Amino acid sequence: MKTIVLASNNSHKVKEFQTILSDYIILSLKDIGFLEDIVEDGDTFLDNALIKARAIYDFLKEKNLEYDIVADDSGLCINALNGDPGVHSARFAGDHDNQKNRDKVMRLLKDESDKSAFFICQLVLLHPDGSYQEFSGTTQGTILLEERGSKDFCYDCIFYSTELNKTFGEASEEEKNSVSHRGRAIQKMLSYLNQHKNQG
């Protein structure tokens, strides 16, 4: 069974990858002993995904280990805000302060008629030879000016999914995964992996 290193220690993210990539062994950063902080200071989602993937690539190379590496970066893009918060989604109003981030978004959209938005996930699969493939997924919705459902994930309780007809905060894990931006990007990568496996 092929092993892939996921550039994350987020238990929800690890579980989502393991569920979709069930024919592969998924290792977290903790599993490989990577304990450093990676500064994601890229201008785009792809930049940040590559920064993470290449940091793990260098770490594995020092240990003479050869695994494919998967890294992703994702965020919320609001049309009336010219795509903000975008790559700054986690730090829009403060460093990973979910409540402040949501409050800022709702305040900025209060007088906007267009509240459409989308989540995007940019994912890269980096190979031991340094080459990589990129995959992306999006999910559409609108921003509400009130919070509904679980507040565990930053913008989920104000992001109303037009496919689920509820906020991500109100959706079950299975419902959210069925339409999520990350789930769609992972499915595209899975198709590539399966084709590549069949070819060689």
N, C-alpha and C positions, 0 to 999 in steps of 0.2 A: 504494500500500500504506500503510495507516494506521500511524502511529508512536505507540508507547506508551513512556513513561519508567518504568523500574522503580527504585524507591527502594532500590537495593542495589548493592554492588560484589562481592557474594559470587558467585564464578564458577560454583559448582554451582547456585545459585539462578537466576542469569541463564540458564544452559543449560537448566534445567527449564522456565522460562517460554518460552524460545525454541522448545523442542521442542513444547510443547503449543500455543502461539500462533504456529504456523508461517506463518500468513497475515498476520502483523503484524511490523513492525520494532520490536525491543525495544532500547532504549537504557539503558545502566547510568548510574549517577551519574558515573562517570569519563568516559563518553562526552559528557555535557553540561557537564563541567567543575565539578561540585559537589564541593568538597573539605572542607566543614565536617563536624564531628561533630554528630550530632543526639542530644540527650538524651531518651531514652525513659523518662519518669517517670510514665506514665499508670497508672491503677488497673486497667485491663482491657486485653485484647489489642486491642480495637477502638480504645481511646484511643491506644495506642502506634502503631497503623497510621495513624491520622489525624494524629498528631503528625509522623510521617515524611512523609506525603503533603502536608500543608500547608506544611512547610518547603520541599519541592521546588516546590510551587505558587508560593510567594512568590519563589523564586529565578528560576523561568521568567518570571514576570510582570515582574520587573525587566529581563529581557532581551527583553521583548516576544515571547516564544515561547508558543505555545498547543498543548499536548499533553495527552492523557489521562495520568494518573499512576496507577501501581499500587504499593501499599505493603502489606506484610503483617507480622503479628507472630504468633509461634507459640510453643508451649511444651508441656511435659509436665505432665499433671494426674494425680495419684495419689489414688485414692478414700480410702484409709486415712489419708492426710495432709490430708484436707479440701481437696483440689484443689491442694495444693502439689506441686512448686515453682511451677507456674503462670507468671504474668508474670515471676517472678524466676528462671526456669529457667537462664538464662545466668550468673546471679550467685548461685546458691543457697548456695554455700559459699565464694565468692571470685569476683572479677571474671574471668569467662570461664575459670576453671580447671576443665577438663573432668573431670580425675581426682578432684579434691576434691568436685566436684558429685556424681559417681557414688558416691563413697565415703560421702557424707552420706546419700544416698537409700538405699543398701544398709544402712547402719547403722540408720536410722530404721525400716526395714521388717523388720529381722531377726526381731522377735518378733510381727509382724503376720500373721494368717492370710490376710487379704485383700490380695493384691498386684496387683489389677487396676488398670489405668491406661489413659490415652489421650493421644495427641497431638492438639492442636487448632491449626488455622491460621485466623486471621481476616484477611481480605483486603479492601481497599477500592480502588475505582476512582473517582478524583477527576477530574472534568471541568473544562475551562477556565472554565466559568461558576460553579464553586464547589460544584456539586451532586455527590453521590456515591452509589454503590451499595456494599453490603457483601455479602460471600460468606464462608462458613465451610466447613471440612472437618475431619473427625475420622478417626482410625484407632485401633482397639482393640487392647489387648494386656495382658501382665502383666510385672511387674518380676522379673528374676532376681537372685539374690544372688551371681552370678559373671558375669564378663565373657566374652562370646563374639563372636569376629569382630573386624572393624576398629574401632579406637578413634578414628577421625578425627572423628566427629560425637558430640557430647557424650554423650547417653544411648542411642545406637543399640545399643551392644554389651550393654546390660542390658534393652532393651525387646524382649520376645518377642512378635512379631506373631501373633495368633491366626488371621489369614488366610493368612500365609505359612508358619506352623509353623517359624519360625526367627527369630533376632533380626534387627533391621535391620542390625546389624553384619555378619551372615553373608550378607545378601541382596545380590544384584547391584543395580546402579543401576536397571536396568529393573524388577526385581522390586519394589524399594522404591517407585519412582515409580508403579507400578500400583495401590498401595493407600495411598500417603502422604496425610497430611492436607493438605499443600500442593497436591499433584496434584489432589485432589478439589475444593479451593476454586477452583483455576485452571480446572478443567473447567466449574464452575458459571458462572464469569465468562465463559468462552468461549461458552457457550450464550447468555448475555445479549448479548454483543457481536455474535454472529451474528444473533440476532433483531433487534437494534437496527439492524444493517446492512441487513437485508432490509426493515425497515420504512421506512428512510429512505435 
